[in-house]
């Protein structure tokens, strides 16, 4: 016969064993361990190299040319993409992320520019050069390397230096 003092101990021991079995249950234990594992981050897929993504990639390239990819430049790119393609702010940021992937995958600025030549008319490309100047000036400074990227794109577009200068916004 068990004494009254032993019975609660036996019940308590049973509860502890049941608790341990529950915790050591494989799926639950794996879930606990997964909290401490590093999960792979989401990777934005590489977009199709169409005119829209090529334009966005060129904007990103201009912003990164001075080795400082600043919030003002990101904001400017998002605003331009939203206006040009009729996107809301979240969709514009996602579109920019796709353009960043394309910019990394296509290191040749002339190749990106050539996509625009093949798909767009001269007036549309001229408007894009004006928007490139907006990104260049988004941080408040004109950097030589950023200007060189705009000049390279304009050269591939067949625009003269005077035409490119005329496309700069007035505050440049």
C-alpha positions in Angstrom: 0.0 0.0 0.0 1.2 3.5 -0.8 1.0 6.1 1.8 -0.7 9.4 1.1 2.7 11.1 0.8 3.9 8.8 -2.0 0.8 9.1 -4.2 1.3 12.8 -5.1 4.9 12.1 -5.9 3.9 9.3 -8.2 1.4 11.5 -9.9 3.9 14.3 -10.2 6.5 11.9 -11.6 4.0 10.7 -14.2 3.2 14.3 -15.2 6.9 15.1 -15.6 7.4 12.0 -17.8 4.4 12.8 -19.9 5.7 16.4 -20.3 9.1 15.2 -21.3 7.6 12.7 -23.9 5.6 15.6 -25.3 8.7 17.9 -25.6 10.8 15.1 -27.0 8.2 14.2 -29.5 10.1 14.5 -32.7 7.9 17.0 -34.6 7.7 19.3 -31.6 11.4 19.0 -30.8 12.2 19.8 -34.5 10.0 22.9 -34.3 11.8 24.0 -31.2 15.2 23.5 -32.9 14.1 25.3 -36.0 13.7 28.5 -34.0 17.4 28.6 -33.6 18.4 27.6 -37.1 19.2 30.2 -39.7 16.5 30.1 -42.4 17.4 30.9 -46.0 16.3 34.4 -47.0 13.9 35.1 -49.8 15.7 35.7 -53.1 14.0 38.0 -55.6 13.9 36.1 -58.9 15.8 37.5 -61.9 13.3 39.4 -64.0 12.9 39.3 -67.8 15.2 41.8 -69.5 12.4 44.0 -70.9 12.5 47.8 -71.4 10.8 48.5 -68.0 13.3 46.4 -66.0 16.2 47.6 -68.1 15.2 51.3 -67.4 14.9 50.5 -63.7 18.3 48.7 -63.7 19.9 51.8 -65.3 18.4 54.0 -62.6 19.8 51.7 -59.9 23.2 51.7 -61.7 23.2 55.5 -61.6 22.4 55.5 -57.9 25.1 53.0 -57.1 27.8 54.6 -59.3 29.1 56.8 -56.5 29.3 53.7 -54.2 26.6 55.2 -51.9 23.1 53.8 -52.5 21.2 56.3 -50.4 17.6 56.3 -49.2 16.9 59.5 -51.2 18.0 57.7 -54.4 15.8 54.7 -53.6 12.9 56.9 -52.9 13.4 58.7 -56.2 13.7 55.5 -58.2 10.5 54.1 -56.5 8.6 57.4 -57.4 9.8 57.3 -61.0 8.9 53.6 -61.4 5.5 54.2 -59.8 4.7 57.1 -62.1 6.0 55.5 -65.3 4.3 52.1 -64.8 1.3 53.1 -62.6 2.4 51.2 -59.5 1.5 51.7 -55.9 4.5 52.3 -53.5 4.8 48.7 -52.4 4.7 47.4 -56.0 7.2 50.0 -57.1 9.6 48.9 -54.3 9.2 45.2 -55.4 9.8 46.3 -59.1 12.9 48.1 -58.0 14.1 45.0 -56.2 13.7 43.1 -59.5 15.6 45.8 -61.3 18.4 45.6 -58.7 18.8 41.9 -59.5 18.9 42.7 -63.3 21.5 45.4 -62.6 23.7 42.9 -60.8 23.3 40.2 -63.5 24.0 42.6 -66.5 27.2 44.5 -65.8 27.2 46.1 -69.3 25.5 49.5 -69.3 25.4 49.5 -73.1 23.5 46.2 -73.2 20.8 47.6 -70.9 20.6 50.7 -73.0 20.4 48.7 -76.1 17.2 47.0 -74.8 15.6 50.5 -74.5 16.7 51.4 -78.0 15.1 48.3 -79.5 11.8 48.7 -77.6 11.2 52.5 -77.2 11.1 55.6 -79.4 13.5 58.5 -79.1 11.1 60.8 -77.2 10.5 58.1 -74.6 14.2 57.6 -74.2 14.7 61.3 -73.9 12.2 61.4 -71.0 14.1 58.5 -69.4 17.3 60.5 -69.5 15.6 63.4 -67.7 14.5 60.9 -65.0 18.0 59.6 -64.8 19.1 63.1 -64.0 16.5 63.2 -61.2 18.0 60.1 -59.6 21.5 61.5 -60.1 20.5 64.6 -58.1 18.3 62.9 -55.5 21.0 63.0 -52.9 21.7 66.7 -53.6 25.1 66.1 -55.2 26.3 65.6 -58.7 28.9 62.8 -58.7 31.3 62.4 -61.6 30.8 58.6 -61.7 27.0 59.0 -61.8 27.3 61.6 -64.6 29.5 59.2 -66.5 26.8 56.5 -66.4 24.2 59.0 -67.7 26.6 60.1 -70.5 27.3 56.5 -71.5 23.6 55.7 -71.7 22.9 58.9 -73.7 25.8 58.0 -76.0 24.3 54.6 -76.7 21.0 56.4 -77.3 22.8 58.5 -79.9 22.2 61.8 -78.1 24.7 64.7 -78.3 26.2 66.2 -75.2 24.2 69.4 -75.8 21.0 67.4 -76.0 21.8 65.6 -72.7 22.6 68.9 -71.1 19.2 70.3 -72.2 17.5 67.3 -70.6 18.8 68.1 -67.2 16.2 69.5 -64.8 16.6 73.2 -64.1 18.0 72.9 -60.6 21.0 71.0 -61.9 
